């Protein structure tokens, strides 16, 4: 699953390349697209749970500039007991250059108590299915 984002002036910093914080927004947009395609939002609501980001490890490889079109991929990397990891990468469409890559650790929480929960078997099975279909 890929998301395409075009770089506009408001994405840039004083050095005329994409500001580092904007990459986090690009990654989040791609995760929302990925979730909409692969997971059922109503299941989370019915079960009183939510997926939240617990950690982001991001590498900035090359700068992106005004007018660049960026392709953001998102794949299930790991599925644990209480957390999982999504691997994301940002590639410039024109030359396929790796701009950034990131590992996003997520946890399942109780929507009311905000406490981390063990990933349900149903969710783990769905994530594993998505991972296998992405290979």
N, C-alpha and C positions, 0 to 999 in steps of 0.2 A: 504494500500500500504506500503510495507516494502522495505528497502534497507539493504543489508548485506555488512559490511565492516570488513576486517581482519586487526588487529593491527600489524603494522610493526615497526621496530626499529626507523625509522625516525619520527614516531608519538610520541615517548617517550621523556621525559625530563630527567634531571640529576638524578631524584629520581626513574627512571625506571618505571614510569607509564605514561599514555597518558597525554600530556601537555594540560592544560585547553583550549588554543586557538585552538587546533586540534578538540575539540568537536564542535566548531562553524563550522569548515570545514565539519565535518561529517554530521551535521544537514543541511548545505547548499546542500551537495551532495544529500541527501535524498529529500530535497525540489525540486531540479531540476528533479529528477526521478518522483516525485509526479506530478509536473507541466506537464512533458512530457506525463504522462499517462492521466491526467484529463483535461487539458486546451489546447487550440489551439494557439500556438505561432503566427501563421499568423494573427489571429484575432487582437492581440495586435498591430502588425506591421501595419495592414490595418487601424486601428483606431487611430494610433499615440499615444498610451498609453503604460504604463509599470507598472508592480507591483514591488514595492521596499520595503525593510525592513525598518520600522521606529523605532522599539524597539525589543530588545531581553531580556527576563528574563529567566535566566538559573540556574538550581540547579544541583550541582555536588553531587551525592549521594554516589557512590563508585568508587574506581579507576579501570581503565581497564589497562591490562598489555599486554606485547608482546605475540602474538599468539592468543589473544582473538578474537572471532568472535562476532561482535556487530550487532544487528538488530535495525534499526532506523525506527520508525513509524511516520507518518505524517497524521493529521486529521484536518478538519475544525472545529474550536471551536466556533468562533463567526463571525457574519456577521453584520457589522454596516452600517452607512450611508457613511462615508468616509474611513473606515478602516475595516479590518477583523483580525482575530487571528487564527493562526495555532498552534495546540498543537503537540509537538514532544516528543518522549521518546526514549532513548537508553537503550537497554536491552542486557545483555550478553547471548549469545545463549546457552552456556553449562549449565547454572544453572538458567536462566530466571531472574537473579538479575537486578534490576533497577540501572543503572549506572548514568543516567542523564535524566532530563526532562526540557522542555523549552516551553515558550509561545512566539511566534513570531508574532508581530503586523506588518501588511503590509498595504500600501496605494497604490492607483492608481494614477499615475501622468501623466501629459501631457509630451510626450517625448521631445518636443521642449522647453517649458517654464520651465519644471521641477517642476511645481506647482501641489499640490494635487488636485484631482478631486473627485466628488461624485462617488461612485461605480455605474456603469451602471446597469440598471435593468437586462440586459442580463447576465452580470457577476454575479450579486447577485443570479439570478436563477440557473446558472451553479454551483456556490459554494454551494447553498442549496441542489441541486440535489446530488452533490458529498458527502455532509455531511450526507444526508439521506441514501445513498448507503453504507456508511462506518459503519453505526450503526448495 
